Amino acid sequence: MRELTLWETGFLATLLLFSVVLPFLMSFRGPQDPVRRSPCMNTVWLGQALGALAAVAVLASARFAPYATVFGCLSYAGCTFVLLRQFRAAGIAG
């Protein structure tokens, strides 16, 4: 494994900070009914998987690290908006 530069460490830290948004949003504002909770959890897992893929790309290649970070952040943002729409469809005010 190669040594990370300061920029790459910052990219990983950014992805790590964004990775807590979806689980916290789900735990604080998510539906309690298991039937309504399942599609929301799928969205959370998709966001986490895309973020993990971006983190692996940062670790694997210094050349693609900024692009992977942007991809990861956009993935988290997109999944957050989808999750908020799912909350609204489930009847949770917000």
C-alpha positions in Angstrom: 0.0 0.0 0.0 1.3 3.4 -0.9 1.6 6.4 1.4 -1.1 9.0 1.1 -0.5 12.7 0.6 -2.1 15.4 2.6 -4.6 16.0 -0.1 -5.6 12.4 -0.4 -6.0 12.2 3.4 -8.3 15.2 3.2 -10.3 13.5 0.4 -10.8 10.5 2.7 -11.7 12.6 5.6 -14.3 14.4 3.5 -15.8 11.1 2.4 -15.8 9.9 6.0 -17.7 13.0 7.2 -20.3 12.6 4.5 -20.7 9.0 5.3 -22.4 9.7 8.6 -25.1 11.9 7.2 -27.3 9.1 5.8 -27.3 6.9 8.9 -27.9 9.8 11.2 -30.8 11.1 9.0 -32.3 7.6 9.0 -32.0 7.2 12.8 -33.4 10.6 13.7 -36.1 11.2 11.0 -36.7 7.7 9.5 -40.0 5.9 9.7 -40.5 3.4 12.5 -42.8 1.1 10.6 -40.6 -1.8 9.3 -42.5 -1.9 6.0 -41.8 1.7 5.3 -38.3 1.5 6.7 -37.0 -1.1 4.3 -36.9 1.0 1.1 -35.3 3.8 3.1 -32.6 1.5 4.4 -31.9 0.3 0.8 -31.2 3.9 -0.1 -28.9 4.3 2.9 -27.0 1.2 1.9 -26.7 2.3 -1.7 -25.2 5.6 -0.6 -22.8 3.9 1.7 -21.7 1.4 -1.0 -21.1 4.2 -3.5 -19.1 6.2 -0.9 -17.0 3.1 -0.1 -16.3 2.6 -3.8 -15.1 6.2 -4.0 -12.9 5.7 -0.9 -11.3 2.7 -2.5 -10.7 4.7 -5.7 -9.0 7.4 -3.6 -6.8 4.7 -1.9 -6.0 3.0 -5.2 -5.1 6.0 -7.4 -3.7 9.4 -6.7 -4.6 10.5 -10.2 -8.3 9.8 -9.8 -8.6 10.8 -6.1 -10.3 14.2 -6.7 -12.7 12.8 -9.2 -13.6 9.9 -6.9 -14.2 12.3 -4.0 -16.5 14.4 -6.1 -18.3 11.3 -7.2 -18.7 10.1 -3.6 -20.0 13.5 -2.4 -22.5 13.7 -5.2 -23.6 10.1 -4.5 -24.2 11.0 -0.8 -26.1 14.2 -1.8 -28.2 12.3 -4.3 -29.1 9.6 -1.9 -29.9 12.2 0.8 -32.4 13.8 -1.5 -33.9 10.5 -2.4 -34.1 9.6 1.3 -35.9 12.8 2.1 -38.4 12.2 -0.7 -39.0 8.7 0.7 -39.6 10.2 4.1 -42.1 12.6 2.6 -43.9 9.8 0.7 -44.0 7.8 4.0 -45.9 10.6 5.6 -43.1 12.0 7.8 -43.2 15.8 7.9 -40.0 17.6 7.2 
